[in-house]
Structures are given as C-alpha cells and as structure tokens.
Amino acid sequence: MTAVSGQISFVMSSYAASLPAPQDERGAKSSLKSGPHIVTFALQKRPRATRASVPKVRTGCTTCKKRHVKCDEAKPSCQRCVKWQGFCDGYDSQTPSSASSPALTDSTSSPTPSKKRTPRVFSPLRRTRPDTSFPTTICSAPSEHLFDDDLELRYFTTWYLARARTGGGLFDDGGMWEQTIPQLSHHHPSIRYAAMAVGAMSRSVRGGFMPRTAADMAADVDYGTDYGRALSFYGRAMGALRSAHHSDAGSLRAAVVCCLLFICFEALHGDSRAAFSHLDNAQMMLDEMLRRAGPSPFGSDALEKDMLNTFQRFMLQSWSCGVLRPRPRGRGAPVPWCCRRVDDMPATFGDLATARRWWEATQHHVVHSSDMAFRFTHLDLPEDLVAECAARVQKHLHRIGGLVPGDPPDPLPGPFNDDDDLGGHLSRWSTAFTPLWDACVQGSATSYDDFIRAAHLRIQYLSMYTCVSAPLSCDHGAIARMTPVFREIVQLSGLVLEHASSSSSPDDDDDDIPAEVFTMDASPSWPLFLTGMRCRDLVVREQAVRLLGRHPRRDGLWDSRMFHALATRNRAVEIWNAREGSREQQWWRLQARTAFVDSDGVLRARALTQNPASGAWEDGEHEVGVFMHMK
C-alpha cells in the first residue's frame, strides 16, 4: 500500500470530531441616512483665484480631492464625505513607488496633478514571495487600456488572484475563471467593473463574515474604504450592463457572466435576497442561451458549459433555502435539458472531473424533477420564487396529517413512489463513481488531493441520497436507517474541512484574501446541517454541529454560521421532544420544525414545544440570530 493509502487509512480510522462550538454573535440594526441636497449657482463673472503664501495642502481624502473641496481631514473617515454620500473613500496611505513596481495609490495622489494620467493596462501584481497557486499572466494580453487608475488595477487584481479559491472550490472549473472571464473583461466594461466590485468587497470582509449593516461596514476603520468602493464599482457595472444591447449571443453571454459576478458579490456582502434575484435573472438568460445553442449543451461553447455547471450548483443551494422557480408542467411543456441528458450517463467515469460534471447534472435533475422539500425559506421574496418549494412542503404535510397538535397518523406513509426513478438515477451515478472512489481510498495512482475531491463528491451524493430515501414525510424507521449514511457524511466532512482550512489559510503578508473560507462551490456545510437536524443518533448529530462551529465559511448561498445556529437551537428542541411519546410520535413532532429569514435579516425558527402548565404541544417561534445583510 502506498504512502497516500496509509495516510488515508490513518485519517479515516482515527478521525474524531471532538471540536468546540463558537459562540453566536449578533449584529446591530441601523441604516444609512441620505445626505442633504446641495444647490449651486453659476457666477456671471468668476473672480480670479489667488493662492495664499503657503504650499497647497495634499493631505485631504481622495473624494474631496476629486470634488475640489476642502476636506475636514477627520480620521478615519472625512465627515464631509460621510454626510454627502454615506461613506468616505479614505486617504492616500502610500507614497509614489519606483518604476519597477506598480503603485497602489489613488490617481489623485500624483505629484503633478495637471498632467493627464495614462490608463493602466492589466498585469497581475507581484506577490512578496513566490506563489504557485496563481499564474502571473493570463493567456492573452489585453489589447486596450483597461484601468483609469491604480485603484481599479488593485481591485481587479485582488479578484484575479482570489478567483481560483472562490470559483470552483476543490475543482478547477476549466478556463472560465482562469482565462475566459478576464478576457471578456477587455471588451465588456460591465464585467470589468463587476470583477472590481468583487475584489473590493472581498477586501472589505477580510475580518470575517459576521453580519453588519451598511453603515457599520462603511464606517469600519480598517475596511470601510474598500466597502465604499465596492458599492461604487457595483453601481458602475449595473449601469454598463443596462446600457448594453443584449440582442446578440456575445452580449447575452456577457450579461450572464455579470450575473455570476453579482451573485459572488452579494454572497460576500451577505445579501441573499439580491443574490436570489441575480440568480433568477441569470437562469432565464441561460435558458435562452441553451435554447439558441440547440439540444446538446455539453457540445456547446466551453464557457456556456462552465456557466451551466456553476448554475447547477446554485440551483441546489437555492432549493435548500426554499427558493426555486416552478418547473414546466402539462402536455407540451418544454423538457429541461437535464431531464434529456441524464439518461446518457456513461457506465463508468474516466476521471473525477467527468464524475463531477455528471453529478451536477444528476443532482440538478433530482432537485428539479422531484417533490423533495426542506422547511426553510426567506420572506419578502417574489411569489414565483418560493411557490414551488412551498407547494412541495404542503404536499408532504398533507400526507402526514398537516402536523397540527394531536396524535400522529399511525402508521406514517412511506416515501413518494414518484421518486423511485430519481433513486435509480442516483444509483447509476454511484455505480459509475464507485471504481474512482475505491481507487482513491486505496491510494492507487492517486494523490491525497484526489481523495479529498472524491470525498467531496461522495458527501454530496450521500446527502442527496438521504433526501430521496427519507423525505420530509417519511416515518421514523426510514430516517433511522439513514444513520450509517449520516455517520459517513460526518467522517468525510471532517477530512474535507480540515484539508480546506489548512490549504486555504492566507499568508501572513497577504491582506487581500478573507480570513474565512469563501467559495462559489458546494461544500460539506449543508450535508452537515442535514445531519445535525435529521440524524437520530445523538453522537453523530453532536459531531456534525461541532464541525459546523469549528469551520465557519460561506459557499455561495450557504452560510455555515446560519446552519450552526439552527443546529444548536435544535439541541434544545430535541431534549424537550424526547421527554414524551414513542419514537414515531417524537419524529412526527420534529417534522413540524421550520425556519425562515424575515425582512430584517433575522433568522427565526419554529417548533412544537410543550406548554409546562397544560402539557399541550404548541407551535413556538424563537429568534435565532442575524446572519444576513441588515438594512
């Protein structure tokens, strides 16, 4: 057995998730105040400006310099700017550098302001020490000047250096993040500004993903300047996107890429409602692109395939949050491409990349075509985004008696017969994946990184398997039979999360990467959340909750802090619920659990709790915490 096999065998056998859970934190609620309206009058004859006998002061903030107004030089933010636009762009903290290295200061800090500045051409910044994680060039040089100043170059480079960590997670998403999007930014200002916005926002959350208001983020001593510029670039990207014409395929493709970057921006920002809106718009445009491409998206343009795979992951995340656009129904309704292509799955997969591509197609088909549901949603979203998941939940509740206080039906019904075909698709994928998984576990001709990637895919498969085999309306026996599956999810998730933490830790001198893990990929967070809420083994549940607490991260629409808070709250619910009734009755009451994010970004949970006075089980609501972007 190879060294890799020995390493895998050791960690698989000795791993123990005895990990401390962090304390919950809660942000305060506040809002930005709009500034006063300023009225100006043109002079018929402007007097000649005279200069005092003292040198011109150049220590004001960058915004006041651009506006040619006197700065009050308050630190860390100029109060004049805060009153005018809600935030201050800050002060120049660096002196002009030598010609051998690019400057990272604002364009207004030039010692000769009367001379017109030459726009910068993109060239990735040099790191203080060699780093093989990121390439130093892109595949083709820009053909035009892209940046008006060094700040734009700085934020674009921040996004460029971090794109591998935020894009495909453990996998390499082809050339989309590496080459295609940087190249498209040469020709589409909307993509360029959107990438700058993501770069600036990633710098503004370097301290972590704790929820804060816009005013708090703007006034932050360390990161408020980056936040203000992120919003500015975001607005410029939106403006450029609105002014573009989307009649041709190239412009439509650029619009979808912009939406992808906007989703990344809002995921960093913590504004899930805005992310859902961008995701919905992108899916409609992507459907139009696929319609134009023909019946085989796997044979279409490479960028379209990469975007398709990315949005398939987002659909799973969106569904897990209770947001899903209704599927076409009735005779003559168009059949989604996944429902047509999933039957062409090969008997075996040649490599992990192929296995991942087919897994994303399979899970997309299962989520889109089944009646699976999870009782979690967001309020204040358009009805067409939440109606599908709400209808599925009601269908399950109808099967188990509506979950009203009283005696549960005896016996509870089993799984939906409609999902038997979906289980067959999952089984076909598992059969094709098994040779790869066995090779990775045995360590034959594979690296430990390959084992981690394979474990990542198996975790996603196992979590979907529990949803199909033990849906919301299942009986206690069905969910109890999933205990070995949940145990394997916890074991593999511990290995994947430890590997991610060790490989994603930023360098001591790298201030551009957030301290916590952020990706736009799937992760073990949601499978661990399912385990912490549904598994009937107390030890396995506790291991899942501890892992969520030890590894705070954000993966697209999934926030591990939110999952950890709900799973922690569930501990008390489980204790109270276990005091009375049979296991079937206890499980029936637990299926009444639900959670939602209200209009203020507050996460709330509901569950049946026993009234101490009357002994009756009543529906109770509890505020769990604030985990979204607050108004």
N, C-alpha and C positions, 0 to 999 in steps of 0.2 A: 504494500500500500504506500502511496506517495506521501510526501510531507503535507501536501494540501489535504489529502484524505485524512491524515492523522489530526490536522488542525480542525477540520470539520467535525470529525468524530468526537474530539475533545469538547468543543463548544456545544455540540448537540447534546452531549451526555451530562455536562457539568453546569450548564447554564441555569441560574436561579434568579428569578426576578424579585428579589427582596429589596425593593427600591423605595426610598422615601417619597411621599407626595408633597408638592409645594402648596403653599397657602394661596387661596384665591385673592385676587386684587380687584378693586373696582374703581373705575374712573368717575370723575365728577361730570355733571351735565352743565354745559354753558353754550353760548352761541356767539358768533361774531356779530358785531354791530356795524352797520353800514356807516360810511363816512359822510361828512357834510357835503352839500353841493357847493361848488365854487363858481362864482360868476366873474368873468373878466371883461374888460372894456378896452377897445383899441384906442390908442392915442393918435391924435391928428399929427402931432409932431413930437417924436420921442427925443428927449434931450440926450446929448452925447454922454455916454458912460465914462466916468473917470475912475481911476484906480487910486486907492489910498497908498501911502508911502510904506506899506508893509507888504510882504510877499503874499501871493494868493494861497489860501488855505486849501489843502488837498486831503484833509482827514475826514471829510464827511462820508456818509453812507453812499453806496453806489446808486441808489434810486434818486436821492437828492441831486447827485451829480448829473444824472441823465435829465432830470427835470429842471436843472439850473436854478435851484432854490437853495436857500441857506439851510443847512442841517443843524439840528439841535445837539447832535453828536451824543445822544443818550446811548448808553450801553446796557444790554447787548443789542437793543433794537431802537432805532430812531422813532421817537413817539410821534413825530410829524408824519412819518410814513404809515405808522400803525393806524393813525386816525384817518389818513387819506385812503388807504387801500386794504387795511386789515392786517398787514404784515410789512416787515422791512427786509430788503434784500441783504442787509448787513454791510460790513466794512471789508475793504481790501486788507487781507492779513499777510500777503506775501509781496516781496519786492520783485521787480522785473528780473527774471533769471537770464542766464547766459544763453547764447545762441545754440548751444549744444543740447539743451533740453527745453521742451515746450513749457511756457508759463501757464499757471493755473489761476490767474487773476482775472478780474473783470476788465473789459476793454476800456473802461473809463480810467483805469489806473495808469495809462500810458503817460510817460513824461512829456510827450509832445501831442497834446490833445488836438491841435489844429491840423495835424496831418492825418489824412484818411487811412484807416486801418485796413489791411488786406485780409479778407476772409481766410480762415484756416481750412486746410484740407485734412480729412480724417487720416490719422495714423495712430494706432493704439499706443497708449502711454507705456513707457518703460517702467517696470517694477523695480523695486530697490534690490531685489535679488532674483536670480533665475527661477522661473516657474514654468514647468512643462505642462501645467494644467490648461493653459490657454495659448493659442497661437499668437504670434506677434504681427501677423498680416492676414488680410483676407484674400480671397482667391483672385480678385482683380482690383486694380487701383481705381479710385474714383476719377471720373472724367471732368469734374467741375468742383468749384469751391463750395463747400457744404456748410461751413460754420461762420457765423458773423463774429464770434469772439471765442476766447479760450474757455469761457464757462460752458458754452454749448459743446465744445470739444470734450470738456471734462465729463459732463453728464452722459454724453453718448458713449464715451469710453468706459464709464462705470457700468453702463448697461452691457456693453460689448464684452467686458471681462467677466461679468456675472452671468451671462446668458446660458452657459453650459450648466451651471448649478440650478438655475431657475427653469430651464426649458424642459429637458427630458428626464430629469432626475437621475436615476441609476443607468438609464439607457441613453444612447446617442440618437437623437431624432434626425437622422440623416443630415442633410446640409441646410435645413431650414433655418435654425438658429445660428449655425456656423457661417453660412455664406449667403443664402438667399435673401434673408431679411436685411442684412447690411447692404447688399447690392441694391435691393429695391429702395432703400432709403436714399440712394443717389438721385433717383428720379421722382420720388413721391415725398414732398415736404411733410405730408401728414404722418407718414411712417417715421421720418426722421425726428419730428417733434415728439411723437409718441414714445420713441425709444429714449429720448432725452428725459421725458417725464418719468418714465420707469426708473431711469438711472438716478434722477434727483430724489424720487420717492424712496428708493432703496437706501440712499444715504440718510434720509430723514428718519428712518426706522432702525438705524444701526443699534440703538439701545434696546430693541426688542419690540414685540408686537402687542404690548399692553394697550387697551382701548383708551383713547383720548379724544377730546373734542378738537375741532379745527382751530379754535382759539388757543388751546393749550399747545398744539403742535406748532402753531405759528410763533408763539412766544417762547418756545423752548430755547434755552441759552445755547445749547450745543447744535441742535438740528433744525431750528426754526427757519433759518435762511434757506436751507435745502427744500423744506416743505413749501415755502412760498414760491420758489422757482419751479417746483414740480407742478403746482397748480397752474402756473403761467404757461409752461410748455404744454400741459394738458389742454388748456384752452386754445392755444395756437394750433395744436393738432386737430382739435374738433373743428376749428374754423377752416383749416385747409381741407379737411375731409368734406365739409358741407359745400365748399366752393368747387370741388372736383366733379367731373362728369363721370357717371358710372355706367355708361351705355356699353362700353367695350369690355372685353374679358380682362384686360390688364388692369383697368381701374377698379373693376369689381374685386379682383384678387387683392389689390392693394387695400381696399376697404375691409376685407375680411382679415387681413394681416393687422390692420389698425385695431380692429375689434379685439383681436387676440392680445395685442399690447395693452389695450384699455382694460381688459379683464385682469391682466397681470398687474397693472397699476392699481386697480380697485382692490385686488386681493391683498396687495401690500398695504393699501390705505385702510383696509378693513370695512369697506362699504359694500356689503354683499348685495344690496338692492341694485346698486349701479352695475355691479358685475353681472347679475342675472339679466338686466336689461341689455347689456352689451352681448351677452351670450345668446339671448333670443334673437337679436338682430343679426348676429353672425351666422347663426344656424339657418335663418331664412335665406341669407345671401349665399351660404354654402350650398344649400339645396338647389338654388338657381345655377350655381357653378356646375354641380353634378348633373343637372338636367341638360346643360349645354354640352357637357363632356361625353354624354352617352351612357350606356348601361353598365360600363365596367370602370368604376373609379380606380381600381387597382392598376389599370392600364393607362390612366390619365397622367397629367403632368405631375412631376415629383413633388412640387410644392403643394399641389392640391391633395396628394396622398398624405403628406406630412400634416397638413392642416386638418384633414379628415380624422386622422388618428388622434390628434390633440383634442379635437372637439368631442370625440367619442368618450374620452376620459372625463371631460367636463359634463357630459350628459349623466354619467354615473354619479358624479358629485352633486349635480343639480337635483337628480331624483332623490338622493339620500337626504337632501334638505327640503323635500316636499315640493319641488318646483320642476314641472315637466309639461311641455306643450302637448295638448291632446293628440293622439295618434289618428291617422285617417281610418275611417270605418265605413262599412257599407259596400255594396256592389259597385264596382268601377273606381273605388278609391285607389290612389297610387300605392304600390307596394314599395316600402322603403328599400333602399339598396341593400341594407344589411340582411333583410329577410330573403333577398335573392341570392346573395353571395355566400351566406353561411353554409349552404349545402355543398359548396365547392371546397370545403376544408380538406386539406390533404390528410392522409392516414398517419403520417409522421412529419415532424418539423425538422428541417435541416440545421437550424441554429436557434438561439434564444431570441434574436430579432424577429425571425419569422413567427415563432411561438407568441411573441408579444403582439405582433400585428393581428394574428388570428384571434388572440384572446380579446383584444379590444373590439373586434368585430362581433365576437360571440357575446360578450357582456352587453354590448350595445343592443344586440338583437333580444337578449333576455329581458333587459330593462324595458325596452320599447314595446315588446310584444306580450308581456306577462301582466298579471294583476298584482304583482308584488307591491307592497307599500310599507312605509315606516312612518310612525306618528310623530313627525317633526315638520314644521313649516315656518314660513315667515309671513307676518301680517303686512298689510298695505302694499301688496303686490297685485298686479293686474289679474283679474279673474281667470283669464285664459292660461296663465302660467301655473296656477295652483289647482285648477279644476280637475285635471286628470288624476293627480295623486289623492285629492280629496274624495273623488268618486271611488277610487280603489279602496281607500280606508273604509268608507261606508259599506262597501260590498262585504268586506271582511267582518265588520261589526254586525251586519245583518245576519251573517252566518252563525255568530256566537251569541246571539240574543241581545245585541245592542250595548252590552256592557253597562247596564243600569244596575243600581244596587239591588241585591236579591240573590237567589240561588242560581248558579250557572246551569246551562243545559247539560244533561247527562245522557250519553257522552258527548263531548265536543266533536265537531266534524273534523275530518282529516284534511289533507292538502287539496288544493284545486286539481281536478282532473285535467283542466286546460293547460297546466304547467308540465304535464308529463313529457311533452315534446321538447320543452325547454331543458328539462333534465337530460334528455337524450343529447342535445347539443353540448351541454356541459360535459357529459360523459365522453363524447367524441373528442373534445379538446383535451380532456385529461388523458385519454388513451394515447393521443398523438404526442403529448408532452412528457409522458412517463419515461421514455428512453433518455431524454435530455436530463430529466430530474435525477434519474438513477445515476447517470454518468457524473453529474455534478456532486451528488452526495458521496459517491465512491472516490471522487477526486481523480478520475482517469482523464488525462489530457485536458484538464480544466484548471483555472485559477480560482482563488478564493473569491475574487470579484464576480466570476461567473456563477459561483454558488450563491452569492448574495442576490444577484439578478434573478436567478431561478427561484430562490426562496421568495422574492418579491412577487413573482407571478403566481406561485403556489398559494401565497397568502390571499391574493385577490380571488383566486379560484375557490378556495375554501370558504371565504366569506360569502360569495355568491351562492355556493352550494347550500349553505345553511339557510339562506333566504328562500331558495326554491324548495328545499326539503322540509323546512319548518317555517312556513309563512306566518303572518300575523294571526290568523285564525286557527293555528294548529293546536293540538291538545298537548298535555304535559309530557306524554310519552314521546311524542315526536321531537320536542325540544330537548328532552333529556338524552335522547340518542345522539344528539349533536355534541355532547360533552367531549369525546375524544377529538373531534374536529376543532372545537374551541381551544382545547389544550395545545394542539399543534400550532394553531394561529398564534398563541401567546409565545410559544417557544421560538418559532421562526421570526416573529416580530421583534423579539428581544435582540436577536442576532443582527437583523437588518438595521434597527435603530442604533445599536451600538456602533455598527460599521459606518452609518451615516454621520454620527456625531464625531467620530474620530477622523473621518476623511473630509468633512466639511468645516472643520474648525478654522476660522480665518487666521492668517498670520498676525503676529503681534504688531507689525507695522502696516497692516492692511486695514484702513479705516473705511473702505468703500463697500464692504460686504456686511450684511446684517449679522449680529451675533448669533441669532437663532436660525435654524434651518428653514429655508423657503424654497419651494419648488412649484412648478405648474404640472406636476405629475400626481398619480395616485400614490398612496403611502399606507403604512400599517395603521394609521390613526383611526380610520373608520372601522376596519375589522376589529381592532382592539375595543372600540366603543361598543360594537355589537356584542362582543364577548362580555364586556363589563355590565351590559344591560340584560342579556338574554341567557347566558350560561347558567345552568342550575347547580354548578359546583362552586361553592363559596371560595375555595382556594384559587381556582382558575380565575374567577371574577376579580379577586383582590390583586392577583398578578397583573391582569390587564389594566386595572385602574392605576397601579403603581407605575407601570411603563408609560402610560399617558402622562402622568405627572412629572416623571423624570425627563421626558423628551418633549419639551414644548416646541412646536413647529407649526408652520402654516403651509399647506399644499393646495394651492388654488382656492377653492371654496371650502376646504376642510380646515378647521381650526382646532388643534388638539386641546387648547385651553378650554374651549367650549365643551368638547367631548368629555374632558376630565371633570369639569364641574358637574355635568349631568350625571356621570357615573358615580361621582362622590355623593351627590344628593340621593342617588338610588340606593346607597347603602342603608340609609335610614328607612326608606320605603320597604326594602327587603326585610329589615328587622321587625318592623311593625306587622308586615303582612304574614310573617311566619308564625305569628302567635295564635292564629286561629284557622281552622278549616283543614281539609285534606289538601294534598299537593295539587290536585286538579283545581280545587277552589282557589287556592293561592295563586296558581298560574293564571286563572281566569281574571282575578283582580289585577294582576300585574299587567295584563294586556290593556288595561284602561290607561296606562301611563302615556302621557303625551307632552310635547314640549314645543314652544314657539318663541320667536323673537318678535317683540312688539314694535310699534312705530318709533319708539325712543331708543331702540337698540338693546333693550333689556331682555335677557333670556329668562323665560318663565317655564315652570314645569307643573304639570297636574298629575295627580294620582289619587286612588281611593285610599283614604285613611280612616281609621276607626275613631269615632267620637267617644272620648273617655266616659262621658256622662251617660249616653244612651246605648253605647256599644254598637251603634249602627255604622256601616261603612259609607262614607260620604266623599264626594268629589272635592278635593282641596287643591288650591293653587299656591305656589311658592315662587318668590323671586330668587333666581339662582345667581344672577350677576349680569354685568355689562360686558359683552365680548365683541360688539360690533362698533363700527364708526358711529360716534354720537353727534347729534345735531348741535 
